Amino acid sequence: MWRHLGLVLALAVVAPFLASDLTHAADVAKLNATAVIIDGELPATTKVPLALDIRDVLDRAPRGEIPDLTAPFEERGASTDPDVRLVRDDLLTAIEQAITRGFRGSFLFCALLAALALVPVLAVRKRLVR
């Protein structure tokens, strides 16, 4: 019973923390992705339509699902143009890194909870060893 109560309590505390972190990570991912497109070594005649295509893919993606951001790049020649391919790869990396970092705070908090859970275990073990 105590284990289940602890799990429910931990989830009730971690879930809002994680949601906040991921919301912030999504904002960072958008900013980083925008910077990648702007800084990419592509002509404006490729950048602007590509940015609009990416916007459309994001708008059409069902809520909670990961959109396929590679499709707009393929339509703009990623298979034949190394510059388009590089921007695509940089964009996907920037998004992945931002989201991955978004989990950092929640994971550290969970690690702290796990370390705190060891305190009673070690105390009981110490008493048993005596």
N, CA, C and O of each residue as an XYZ file, in Angstrom:
520
protein
N       0.819     -1.191      0.000
C       0.000      0.000      0.000
C       0.860      1.252      0.000
O       0.590      2.189     -0.750
N       1.885      1.277      0.826
C       2.732      2.469      0.909
C       3.463      2.731     -0.403
O       3.668      3.876     -0.807
N       3.844      1.648     -1.048
C       4.540      1.783     -2.327
C       3.618      2.442     -3.354
O       4.043      3.331     -4.092
N       2.364      2.010     -3.402
C       1.401      2.576     -4.353
C       1.099      4.034     -4.020
O       0.996      4.875     -4.913
N       0.963      4.316     -2.758
C       0.721      5.693     -2.334
C       1.901      6.589     -2.721
O       1.708      7.711     -3.191
N       3.115      6.090     -2.522
C       4.309      6.852     -2.900
C       4.380      7.081     -4.395
O       4.765      8.161     -4.843
N       4.011      6.073     -5.170
C       4.024      6.200     -6.628
C       3.011      7.241     -7.089
O       3.325      8.086     -7.927
N       1.808      7.183     -6.551
C       0.769      8.156     -6.920
C       1.191      9.558     -6.527
O       1.012     10.501     -7.297
N       1.746      9.702     -5.345
C       2.208     11.013     -4.886
C       3.327     11.539     -5.778
O       3.325     12.712     -6.150
N       4.272     10.687     -6.119
C       5.381     11.100     -6.984
C       4.866     11.520     -8.361
O       5.314     12.527     -8.908
N       3.926     10.755     -8.922
C       3.365     11.117    -10.223
C       2.597     12.431    -10.158
O       2.658     13.240    -11.084
N       1.878     12.638     -9.068
C       1.125     13.886     -8.911
C       2.055     15.090     -8.822
O       1.693     16.190     -9.240
N       3.244     14.884     -8.283
C       4.212     15.975     -8.175
C       5.004     16.141     -9.469
O       5.252     17.266     -9.904
N       5.399     15.032    -10.084
C       6.268     15.080    -11.264
C       5.509     15.501    -12.523
O       6.065     16.221    -13.353
N       4.266     15.077    -12.687
C       3.527     15.351    -13.926
C       3.419     16.843    -14.243
O       3.708     17.226    -15.377
N       3.023     17.697    -13.315
C       2.970     19.128    -13.649
C       4.361     19.708    -13.923
O       4.524     20.578    -14.778
N       5.339     19.224    -13.197
C       6.713     19.669    -13.392
C       7.185     19.304    -14.800
O       7.785     20.123    -15.496
N       6.909     18.071    -15.208
C       7.287     17.602    -16.534
C       6.531     18.366    -17.618
O       7.122     18.750    -18.627
N       5.245     18.588    -17.421
C       4.440     19.319    -18.405
C       4.987     20.728    -18.606
O       5.073     21.211    -19.735
N       5.352     21.375    -17.524
C       5.926     22.718    -17.615
C       7.261     22.692    -18.354
O       7.520     23.539    -19.209
N       8.101     21.720    -18.022
C       9.403     21.598    -18.687
C       9.237     21.349    -20.180
O       9.959     21.932    -20.989
N       8.293     20.491    -20.550
C       8.107     20.169    -21.965
C       7.492     21.326    -22.735
O       7.787     21.500    -23.918
N       6.647     22.120    -22.093
C       6.103     23.305    -22.744
C       7.237     24.281    -23.048
O       7.312     24.848    -24.138
N       8.107     24.464    -22.074
C       9.266     25.336    -22.288
C      10.183     24.754    -23.370
O      10.698     25.495    -24.208
N      10.385     23.449    -23.355
C      11.242     22.801    -24.355
C      10.667     22.963    -25.755
O      11.418     23.146    -26.712
N       9.356     22.900    -25.885
C       8.723     23.095    -27.199
C       8.969     24.505    -27.716
O       9.224     24.706    -28.904
N       8.890     25.485    -26.811
C       9.177     26.869    -27.210
C      10.626     27.023    -27.652
O      10.909     27.690    -28.648
N      11.535     26.411    -26.916
C      12.961     26.460    -27.282
C      13.183     25.762    -28.620
O      13.952     26.241    -29.454
N      12.509     24.630    -28.824
C      12.645     23.900    -30.090
C      12.184     24.759    -31.266
O      12.825     24.768    -32.318
N      11.081     25.475    -31.092
C      10.590     26.359    -32.161
C      11.609     27.454    -32.470
O      11.888     27.740    -33.634
N      12.156     28.058    -31.430
C      13.151     29.115    -31.644
C      14.402     28.566    -32.324
O      14.928     29.176    -33.255
N      14.873     27.419    -31.857
C      16.069     26.816    -32.450
C      15.820     26.404    -33.895
O      16.687     26.579    -34.751
N      14.645     25.858    -34.167
C      14.306     25.448    -35.529
C      14.227     26.660    -36.455
O      14.684     26.614    -37.597
N      13.648     27.729    -35.955
C      13.576     28.961    -36.746
C      14.974     29.474    -37.065
O      15.249     29.886    -38.191
N      15.847     29.447    -36.074
C      17.229     29.905    -36.289
C      17.942     29.039    -37.322
O      18.706     29.551    -38.140
N      17.697     27.739    -37.288
C      18.336     26.838    -38.259
C      17.894     27.196    -39.676
O      18.719     27.262    -40.588
N      16.608     27.424    -39.859
C      16.100     27.763    -41.192
C      16.665     29.107    -41.648
O      17.105     29.243    -42.789
N      16.654     30.087    -40.765
C      17.149     31.426    -41.129
C      18.641     31.387    -41.435
O      19.094     32.004    -42.399
N      19.398     30.672    -40.628
C      20.857     30.636    -40.794
C      21.320     29.653    -41.866
O      22.491     29.665    -42.245
N      20.427     28.811    -42.356
C      20.807     27.793    -43.329
C      21.355     28.398    -44.613
O      20.947     29.481    -45.034
N      22.270     27.691    -45.215
C      22.914     28.145    -46.454
C      22.031     27.815    -47.659
O      22.430     27.070    -48.554
N      20.839     28.376    -47.662
C      19.896     28.154    -48.760
C      19.473     29.507    -49.319
O      19.409     30.494    -48.586
N      19.185     29.552    -50.614
C      18.672     30.809    -51.172
C      17.267     31.093    -50.631
O      16.541     30.174    -50.252
N      16.900     32.362    -50.602
C      15.581     32.759    -50.093
C      14.466     32.095    -50.881
O      13.394     31.834    -50.335
N      14.702     31.818    -52.158
C      13.674     31.168    -52.979
C      13.413     29.731    -52.532
O      12.387     29.147    -52.882
N      14.335     29.163    -51.763
C      14.125     27.830    -51.191
C      13.678     27.945    -49.741
O      12.798     27.209    -49.294
N      14.295     28.884    -48.998
C      13.998     29.026    -47.565
C      12.543     29.371    -47.284
O      11.895     28.733    -46.454
N      12.035     30.374    -47.973
C      10.681     30.847    -47.674
C       9.634     29.765    -47.957
O       8.804     29.491    -47.091
N       9.648     29.142    -49.139
C       8.669     28.067    -49.350
C       8.858     26.899    -48.369
O       7.883     26.285    -47.936
N      10.108     26.599    -48.025
C      10.376     25.527    -47.076
C       9.788     25.862    -45.713
O       9.152     25.017    -45.083
N       9.997     27.082    -45.262
C       9.440     27.514    -43.972
C       7.915     27.441    -43.985
O       7.303     27.021    -43.003
N       7.304     27.847    -45.093
C       5.839     27.777    -45.191
C       5.347     26.329    -45.219
O       4.314     26.003    -44.634
N       6.098     25.467    -45.903
C       5.736     24.038    -45.924
C       5.830     23.428    -44.528
O       4.968     22.647    -44.127
N       6.876     23.787    -43.792
C       7.038     23.278    -42.423
C       5.896     23.765    -41.541
O       5.350     23.001    -40.744
N       5.536     25.036    -41.685
C       4.401     25.575    -40.923
C       3.136     24.783    -41.210
O       2.381     24.452    -40.296
N       2.905     24.478    -42.492
C       1.703     23.728    -42.869
C       1.709     22.317    -42.271
O       0.678     21.829    -41.807
N       2.875     21.670    -42.284
C       2.985     20.330    -41.696
C       2.673     20.386    -40.203
O       1.975     19.517    -39.680
N       3.186     21.401    -39.520
C       2.929     21.544    -38.086
C       1.459     21.829    -37.811
O       0.892     21.306    -36.852
N       0.843     22.653    -38.648
C      -0.575     22.974    -38.461
C      -1.484     21.770    -38.705
O      -2.517     21.627    -38.050
N      -1.102     20.905    -39.647
C      -1.928     19.743    -39.975
C      -1.720     18.567    -39.029
O      -2.547     17.655    -38.993
N      -0.655     18.571    -38.279
C      -0.366     17.444    -37.391
C      -1.409     17.371    -36.275
O      -1.692     18.372    -35.617
N      -1.974     16.190    -36.070
C      -2.927     16.029    -34.960
C      -2.236     16.327    -33.622
O      -1.058     16.025    -33.432
N      -2.982     16.913    -32.727
C      -2.436     17.262    -31.407
C      -1.905     16.007    -30.717
O      -2.590     14.987    -30.643
N      -0.705     16.097    -30.226
C      -0.096     14.985    -29.511
C       0.705     14.050    -30.395
O       1.347     13.130    -29.889
N       0.684     14.262    -31.706
C       1.458     13.417    -32.606
C       2.664     14.177    -33.137
O       2.632     15.400    -33.274
N       3.719     13.442    -33.432
C       4.945     14.051    -33.940
C       4.806     14.212    -35.450
O       4.597     13.232    -36.164
N       4.922     15.453    -35.938
C       4.790     15.657    -37.387
C       6.025     15.165    -38.135
O       7.122     15.116    -37.580
N       5.831     14.805    -39.390
C       6.939     14.370    -40.242
C       7.555     15.604    -40.893
O       7.069     16.087    -41.916
N       8.614     16.102    -40.300
C       9.255     17.311    -40.818
C      10.226     17.023    -41.955
O      10.785     17.953    -42.538
N      10.432     15.772    -42.273
C      11.338     15.461    -43.380
C      10.655     15.643    -44.732
O      11.332     15.913    -45.724
N       9.341     15.503    -44.794
C       8.616     15.592    -46.061
C       8.842     16.924    -46.791
O       9.124     16.907    -47.989
N       8.729     18.066    -46.122
C       8.968     19.322    -46.843
C      10.388     19.417    -47.420
O      10.597     20.001    -48.483
N      11.334     18.849    -46.722
C      12.712     18.885    -47.214
C      12.876     17.984    -48.430
O      13.598     18.323    -49.368
N      12.205     16.835    -48.411
C      12.277     15.937    -49.566
C      11.649     16.603    -50.793
O      12.153     16.481    -51.909
N      10.539     17.309    -50.562
C       9.878     18.006    -51.663
C      10.747     19.132    -52.224
O      10.596     19.519    -53.383
N      11.649     19.651    -51.407
C      12.530     20.752    -51.827
C      13.902     20.249    -52.244
O      14.818     21.051    -52.424
N      14.066     18.938    -52.403
C      15.284     18.414    -52.993
C      16.355     17.915    -52.052
O      17.530     17.911    -52.417
N      15.993     17.493    -50.853
C      16.995     17.008    -49.885
C      17.750     15.792    -50.412
O      18.897     15.566    -50.026
N      17.131     15.014    -51.280
C      17.804     13.817    -51.780
C      18.911     14.149    -52.781
O      19.821     13.349    -52.995
N      18.829     15.323    -53.386
C      19.836     15.692    -54.380
C      20.670     16.907    -53.995
O      21.776     17.082    -54.506
N      20.157     17.744    -53.106
C      20.854     18.980    -52.734
C      21.441     18.842    -51.327
O      20.694     18.744    -50.353
N      22.778     18.834    -51.213
C      23.389     18.661    -49.888
C      23.091     19.810    -48.932
O      23.068     19.607    -47.718
N      22.864     21.007    -49.454
C      22.551     22.146    -48.578
C      21.179     21.975    -47.929
O      21.010     22.253    -46.742
N      20.210     21.522    -48.706
C      18.868     21.274    -48.159
C      18.937     20.129    -47.145
O      18.317     20.198    -46.084
N      19.687     19.087    -47.472
C      19.857     17.942    -46.570
C      20.502     18.382    -45.257
O      20.095     17.935    -44.186
N      21.511     19.261    -45.336
C      22.194     19.750    -44.127
C      21.243     20.554    -43.243
O      21.239     20.386    -42.024
N      20.446     21.417    -43.845
C      19.479     22.195    -43.063
C      18.458     21.266    -42.409
O      18.089     21.457    -41.250
N      18.004     20.254    -43.163
C      17.064     19.274    -42.596
C      17.672     18.576    -41.379
O      17.038     18.475    -40.328
N      18.897     18.102    -41.532
C      19.554     17.390    -40.438
C      19.788     18.307    -39.240
O      19.607     17.896    -38.094
N      20.190     19.544    -39.506
C      20.403     20.514    -38.420
C      19.092     20.830    -37.704
O      19.058     20.964    -36.481
N      18.022     20.947    -38.473
C      16.709     21.239    -37.885
C      16.258     20.099    -36.974
O      15.839     20.331    -35.840
N      16.344     18.878    -37.473
C      15.913     17.727    -36.665
C      16.776     17.577    -35.415
O      16.268     17.233    -34.348
N      18.075     17.834    -35.540
C      18.969     17.761    -34.380
C      18.618     18.832    -33.358
O      18.582     18.556    -32.159
N      18.359     20.053    -33.820
C      18.028     21.158    -32.900
C      16.751     20.854    -32.123
O      16.676     21.112    -30.922
N      15.754     20.309    -32.806
C      14.493     19.976    -32.134
C      14.707     18.846    -31.136
O      14.236     18.911    -30.000
N      15.412     17.823    -31.560
C      15.663     16.675    -30.680
C      16.433     17.092    -29.426
O      16.112     16.646    -28.324
N      17.434     17.933    -29.588
C      18.220     18.371    -28.430
C      17.388     19.212    -27.471
O      17.513     19.066    -26.255
N      16.546     20.086    -28.001
C      15.716     20.925    -27.129
C      14.731     20.080    -26.330
O      14.544     20.303    -25.134
N      14.104     19.116    -26.986
C      13.135     18.266    -26.280
C      13.848     17.374    -25.267
O      13.359     17.174    -24.156
N      15.003     16.841    -25.654
C      15.764     15.992    -24.729
C      16.147     16.768    -23.478
O      16.024     16.259    -22.364
N      16.608     17.995    -23.660
C      16.958     18.830    -22.498
C      15.736     19.131    -21.634
O      15.860     19.358    -20.430
N      14.551     19.133    -22.254
C      13.326     19.407    -21.519
C      13.019     18.377    -20.443
O      12.310     18.677    -19.482
N      13.541     17.175    -20.595
C      13.323     16.121    -19.605
C      14.319     16.186    -18.449
O      14.128     15.521    -17.431
N      15.353     16.962    -18.594
C      16.452     16.962    -17.631
C      15.992     17.271    -16.200
O      16.334     16.541    -15.269
N      15.232     18.330    -16.027
C      14.792     18.720    -14.682
C      13.925     17.661    -14.015
O      14.097     17.356    -12.835
N      13.000     17.109    -14.776
C      12.120     16.070    -14.224
C      12.899     14.811    -13.875
O      12.643     14.186    -12.846
N      13.838     14.439    -14.719
C      14.656     13.262    -14.432
C      15.509     13.479    -13.187
O      15.669     12.565    -12.378
N      16.051     14.667    -13.030
C      16.845     14.954    -11.831
C      15.970     14.903    -10.577
O      16.392     14.398     -9.537
N      14.757     15.427    -10.686
C      13.840     15.378     -9.553
C      13.500     13.933     -9.186
O      13.457     13.578     -8.008
N      13.259     13.099    -10.213
C      12.971     11.678     -9.961
C      14.174     10.969     -9.345
O      14.016     10.098     -8.490
N      15.367     11.342     -9.777
C      16.573     10.752     -9.195
C      16.693     11.142     -7.725
O      17.103     10.333     -6.894
N      16.336     12.377     -7.413
C      16.349     12.820     -6.015
C      15.346     12.018     -5.194
O      15.651     11.596     -4.078
N      14.144     11.805     -5.745
C      13.150     10.998     -5.034
C      13.653      9.577     -4.813
O      13.443      8.994     -3.749
N      14.318      9.026     -5.823
C      14.860      7.668     -5.692
C      15.931      7.627     -4.604
O      15.987      6.680     -3.819
N      16.778      8.649     -4.557
C      17.813      8.701     -3.527
C      17.180      8.823     -2.135
O      17.641      8.200     -1.178
N      16.136      9.623     -2.036
C      15.447      9.765     -0.743
C      14.773      8.452     -0.330
O      14.682      8.147      0.860
N      14.310      7.688     -1.296
C      13.686      6.401     -0.985
C      14.689      5.416     -0.413
O      14.316      4.477      0.291
N      15.956      5.629     -0.714
C      16.987      4.734     -0.186
C      17.268      4.971      1.298
O      17.773      4.081      1.982
N      16.944      6.158      1.797
C      17.242      6.487      3.196
C      16.593      5.495      4.159
O      17.294      4.939      5.004
N      15.286      5.249      4.069
C      14.709      4.283      5.011
C      15.243      2.862      4.797
O      15.396      2.105      5.755
N      15.523      2.508      3.558
C      16.055      1.174      3.279
C      17.410      1.002      3.954
O      17.671     -0.023      4.585
N      18.263      1.999      3.819
C      19.583      1.927      4.439
C      19.497      1.951      5.961
O      20.286      1.294      6.640
N      18.537      2.710      6.498
C      18.369      2.758      7.955
C      17.939      1.394      8.494
O      18.457      0.933      9.511
N      16.994      0.754      7.814
C      16.533     -0.570      8.244
C      17.663     -1.580      8.096
O      17.862     -2.424      8.970
N      18.382     -1.500      7.022
C      19.477     -2.444      6.786
C      20.547     -2.293      7.876
O      21.091     -3.282      8.368
N      20.834     -1.063      8.236
C      21.842     -0.798      9.266
C      21.406     -1.435     10.593
O      22.229     -2.005     11.310
N      20.113     -1.337     10.913
C      19.609     -1.926     12.159
C      19.675     -3.444     12.107
O      19.973     -4.081     13.118
N      19.404     -4.033     10.956
C      19.437     -5.485     10.826
C      20.847     -6.050     10.928
O      21.047     -7.156     11.428
N      21.807     -5.292     10.457
C      23.185     -5.745     10.472
C      23.737     -5.775     11.891
O      24.613     -6.587     12.189
N      23.267     -4.945     12.735
C      23.785     -4.863     14.118
C      23.442     -6.043     14.900
O      23.800     -6.131     16.074
